[in-house]
Each structure stands twice: as structure tokens, then as C-alpha cells.
Amino acid sequence: MKWLILLLLSSPAQAASVVPNFTRGTVTSETSSRTEVVEIIRQIEYTTGTSYSVTGTNINIPSNPVPGADYSIITPGEPFQFSETFMGPGIAKETQIERTTITESFTTSLSVFTQ
């Protein structure tokens, strides 16, 4: 019976209101980021056949030049120039580009509030 009386005599709980103690304030936020991208570009050009060319001045070049043909100077004692180029099948040209791109950003945010 006493137990029942204690329950009846206890008072109910009451909530107290919360009132902020500030009147104004600020919040600062800083964010930074860094991105690095490394690119490697490689280009290889191939030839599948053969190429042969001959140029020159004061040189007797036959109408159908071939490697090992008999080339001769037209006027001996005069200046001359001769160029012979042969390219067989394989890699003709190789290009490689390496580049790095770096992007950096920095952001500052300021929030001001009052009551």
C-alpha cells in the first residue's frame, strides 16, 4: 500500500526551455584539393612496303632508279649533289608525349549569423 502512495505523491517531470546564450557568431570553413593527371601518349607509324628515292644535281639518274644502279656525274669537275633514301618495312616514326596537369583549388566559406 505504501508503494501506491509514493506513486501518487510524485510530481510529473517538466521540460525546461533552452535559450541560446549568444547573440551573433561566425563559422569559417576552408577546403583545399589537388588533382594530378599524368598522360602518356605514344604514336607509332609503320610502313608495310619499301620506299626508294634518289635526288641530285649534276648526276645521271636513270628513268627507273633502283638500289645499286649505276649513277654517274654528268660533268666531271663541276659541283654535284646526290641523295639516296631506302626505307624498308617496319617502324617509320615514333612519337611519345608525356604531360602532367595539376589542378589546385582552395575555397574559404564564411557564415555570419545573429539572433
C-alpha positions in Angstrom: 0.0 0.0 0.0 2.8 2.4 0.7 4.1 1.8 -2.7 0.9 3.0 -4.2 1.0 6.2 -2.1 4.5 7.0 -3.3 3.4 6.9 -6.8 0.6 9.2 -6.2 2.7 11.7 -4.4 5.5 12.0 -7.0 5.3 15.1 -9.2 5.4 14.9 -13.1 8.6 15.8 -14.9 8.6 19.2 -16.7 10.8 20.3 -19.6 12.8 23.5 -19.3 13.1 25.7 -22.4 16.5 26.1 -23.9 17.5 29.6 -24.7 20.8 30.2 -26.6 23.4 32.4 -24.8 24.8 34.0 -27.9 23.6 37.0 -29.9 25.9 36.6 -33.0 28.6 34.4 -34.4 30.6 33.3 -37.4 31.7 29.9 -38.9 34.6 29.7 -41.2 35.2 26.7 -43.4 38.3 26.0 -45.6 38.6 23.3 -48.3 41.5 22.6 -50.5 42.0 20.0 -53.2 44.8 18.9 -55.6 44.4 16.8 -58.7 47.3 15.5 -60.7 46.8 13.8 -64.1 49.7 12.2 -65.9 49.2 11.4 -69.6 51.5 9.4 -71.8 50.6 9.5 -75.5 52.6 7.1 -77.7 52.1 7.0 -81.5 54.0 4.5 -83.7 53.7 4.7 -87.5 54.6 1.6 -89.5 55.4 1.0 -93.2 54.5 -2.3 -94.7 56.3 -1.9 -98.0 59.5 -0.4 -99.3 60.3 3.1 -100.5 63.2 4.2 -102.6 64.0 7.7 -103.8 67.0 9.4 -105.5 67.7 13.1 -106.0 70.7 15.1 -107.1 72.2 17.7 -109.3 74.8 17.1 -112.0 74.0 13.3 -111.6 72.9 10.9 -114.3 69.8 9.3 -112.8 68.1 6.5 -114.9 64.4 6.8 -115.6 63.7 3.8 -113.3 66.1 4.2 -110.4 66.8 1.1 -108.2 69.2 0.4 -105.3 72.6 -0.4 -106.6 72.1 1.3 -110.1 75.0 2.9 -111.8 74.8 6.6 -111.0 77.4 8.9 -112.6 78.4 12.5 -112.6 77.3 14.3 -115.8 80.0 17.0 -115.9 83.2 15.9 -114.1 84.8 18.6 -112.0 81.6 20.6 -111.6 79.8 20.7 -108.2 77.3 17.9 -107.7 74.8 16.7 -105.1 73.4 13.2 -104.6 70.9 11.7 -102.1 69.6 8.2 -102.0 66.9 7.0 -99.5 65.7 3.5 -98.9 63.1 2.6 -96.3 62.1 -1.0 -95.7 59.1 -2.3 -93.8 59.0 -1.6 -90.1 58.7 1.4 -87.8 58.8 4.6 -89.8 58.2 7.1 -87.0 57.7 7.0 -83.2 56.3 10.0 -81.2 55.9 10.0 -77.4 54.4 12.8 -75.4 54.3 12.9 -71.6 52.5 15.7 -69.8 51.3 16.3 -66.3 48.4 18.5 -65.5 48.0 19.8 -61.9 44.8 21.4 -60.7 44.7 23.0 -57.3 41.7 24.7 -55.6 41.2 26.5 -52.3 37.8 27.6 -51.0 37.1 29.7 -48.0 33.5 30.0 -46.8 32.3 32.4 -44.1 28.9 32.2 -42.5 27.6 35.1 -40.2 24.5 34.6 -38.1 22.7 36.7 -35.5 19.9 36.2 -33.1 
